[in-house]
Amino acid sequence: MPKSADVKDYIRTIVDFPHEGIMFRDVTTLFADPRGFRMAIDQMLHPYAGTRIDKVVGLEARGFILGGAIAHQLSVGFVPIRKKGKLPGTTISQDYKLEYGEAIVEIHDDAIQPGEQVLVVDDLLATGGTAEAGIKLIERLGGEIISCSFIIDLPELGGRKKLEAMGMDVSVLCEFEGL
C-alpha cells in the first residue's frame, strides 16, 4: 500500500458472500497488514484522547481483535460479548433480531461494574442489532457507554441511526454503500 493509504484501502470486498447480492467487506486483509492494522487502531483511539475509559467491550468475533488491541493501548480491561453458550461462568443474556430469526449474546455478570466507562468496539455496523444487544447488556450491569466505535458503517442498513436514537455516540472510520 502507498504511504497515503486510507483504512478503506486495506479492506477487501468479496462479491456474493455469504449470499448472492451481498458485498462482504472483509477486514481480515486490514488485520493482516501491520501498517493498516496500526492505522485502524490509532484512528479508532483518536476520538477518545483524554477520555476516561475503564473497559473496552468487543462484540463477537472481529470486535475481539480490535477491542483487545485498543484495551492494550489504553492499559484497561477487555470484556467479550459472545454468542450464547460460549462463556463459562454466570452470564446475563440479551436476544436480538437477525434478518431471518433471532440470536442471543451474553456477557459475564461481573464483567462490568456500575459506573465504569465503557467503549464498545466492532468491525462493522450494519443493522445495529448486535451492538444494540451489547449496549443493553452493559447498561444492565450499570456500565456507562461513552461511545461505540466501528471500522465500517453500512449507512443504508440504518445501524448508526438506531444507535444514535438510543443516545449513543457513534464513531466510524469509513463507509461503504450497499449491502
C-alpha positions in Angstrom: 0.0 0.0 0.0 1.2 3.5 -0.6 2.1 5.7 2.4 -1.0 7.8 1.9 -3.3 4.8 2.1 -6.6 5.1 3.9 -8.0 2.4 6.2 -10.7 1.7 3.5 -7.9 0.9 1.0 -6.9 -2.2 3.1 -10.5 -3.7 3.2 -11.3 -6.3 0.6 -14.7 -6.7 -0.9 -15.9 -10.2 -1.7 -18.9 -10.3 -4.1 -21.9 -12.6 -3.3 -20.7 -13.7 0.1 -22.3 -15.3 2.1 -25.3 -14.9 -0.2 -25.9 -13.7 -3.7 -26.2 -9.9 -3.8 -24.1 -9.3 -0.7 -20.9 -7.3 -1.0 -18.9 -8.7 2.0 -16.5 -6.2 3.5 -13.5 -8.3 4.6 -11.4 -6.7 7.3 -9.0 -9.7 7.6 -6.9 -8.0 4.9 -6.7 -4.9 7.1 -5.7 -7.0 10.1 -3.1 -8.9 8.2 -1.2 -5.7 7.2 0.8 -4.2 10.0 0.6 -0.7 8.8 -3.2 -1.0 8.1 -3.9 -2.6 11.4 -1.9 0.0 13.3 -3.6 2.8 11.4 -7.1 1.4 12.2 -6.3 1.0 15.9 -4.8 4.5 16.1 -7.7 6.1 14.3 -10.2 4.2 16.5 -8.5 5.6 19.6 -8.0 9.1 18.4 -11.5 10.5 19.3 -11.1 9.4 22.9 -7.8 11.0 23.7 -8.0 12.3 27.3 -11.3 10.5 27.9 -11.6 8.1 30.9 -12.3 4.6 29.7 -12.3 1.8 32.2 -13.2 -1.2 29.9 -13.3 -1.9 26.2 -16.1 -4.3 25.2 -15.6 -6.3 21.9 -18.6 -7.8 20.1 -18.1 -11.3 18.7 -16.0 -12.0 16.8 -13.9 -9.4 15.0 -14.6 -7.0 17.8 -12.4 -9.2 20.0 -9.4 -8.5 17.7 -9.9 -4.7 17.7 -11.1 -4.5 21.3 -8.1 -6.4 22.6 -5.6 -4.2 20.7 -7.4 -1.0 21.9 -7.6 -2.2 25.5 -3.9 -2.9 25.4 -3.1 0.6 24.1 -5.3 2.1 26.8 -4.0 -0.2 29.6 -7.6 -1.1 30.5 -9.5 -4.3 30.8 -11.1 -6.1 27.8 -14.6 -7.7 28.0 -16.0 -10.0 25.3 -19.7 -10.2 24.4 -20.2 -13.6 22.9 -22.8 -15.8 21.3 -25.0 -17.8 23.7 -23.2 -20.7 25.4 -19.6 -19.6 24.7 -18.8 -18.0 28.0 -18.0 -20.1 31.1 -19.4 -18.9 34.5 -22.5 -16.9 35.2 -23.8 -14.7 32.4 -26.7 -12.5 31.5 -28.1 -12.6 28.0 -29.9 -10.5 25.5 -31.8 -11.6 22.4 -31.9 -9.6 19.2 -33.4 -9.8 15.8 -31.5 -11.0 12.7 -32.6 -10.7 9.1 -34.2 -14.2 9.4 -34.7 -15.0 13.0 -33.2 -14.2 16.3 -29.9 -14.6 18.1 -28.6 -14.3 21.7 -25.5 -12.7 23.1 -24.1 -13.0 26.6 -21.7 -11.2 29.0 -20.3 -12.4 32.3 -22.5 -10.9 35.1 -19.4 -9.5 36.8 -17.6 -8.2 33.8 -18.7 -4.5 34.2 -19.0 -2.7 37.5 -21.6 0.1 38.0 -20.3 3.4 36.8 -17.5 2.0 34.7 -16.9 4.0 31.5 -17.1 1.6 28.5 -16.1 1.8 24.9 -17.9 -0.7 22.6 -15.9 -1.9 19.6 -16.7 -3.9 16.5 -15.5 -4.1 12.9 -18.8 -3.4 11.1 -22.0 -1.5 11.8 -24.9 -2.8 9.6 -28.4 -3.0 11.1 -27.0 -2.4 14.6 -28.8 -5.4 16.2 -25.7 -6.9 17.8 -24.4 -3.5 19.1 -27.9 -2.7 20.5 -28.0 -6.1 22.3 -24.4 -5.4 23.7 -25.4 -1.9 24.8 -28.4 -3.3 26.7 -26.2 -5.9 28.5 -23.6 -3.3 29.5 -26.3 -0.9 30.8 -28.0 -3.8 32.7 -24.7 -4.2 34.6 -24.5 -0.4 35.3 -21.8 0.4 32.8 -21.8 3.9 31.2 -21.2 3.7 27.5 -19.0 6.6 26.3 -19.1 5.6 22.6 -19.4 2.8 20.0 -16.5 2.6 17.6 -16.5 0.7 14.3 -14.2 0.5 11.3 -17.0 0.3 8.7 -20.5 1.7 8.6 -23.1 0.5 6.0 -25.4 3.5 6.2 -28.1 2.1 4.1 -28.8 -0.6 6.7 -29.6 2.0 9.4 -27.4 0.8 12.3 -25.9 4.2 13.1 -29.3 5.9 13.2 -30.6 3.1 15.5 -27.7 3.5 17.9 -27.9 7.3 17.8 -31.6 7.1 18.6 -30.6 5.2 21.7 -28.5 8.2 22.7 -25.2 6.6 21.7 -22.2 8.4 20.3 -21.0 6.5 17.2 -17.6 6.7 15.6 -16.7 5.0 12.3 -13.6 5.1 10.1 -15.2 4.6 6.8 -18.5 3.9 5.0 -19.4 1.6 2.1 -22.6 1.9 0.1 -24.8 -1.1 -0.5 -25.3 -4.3 1.4 
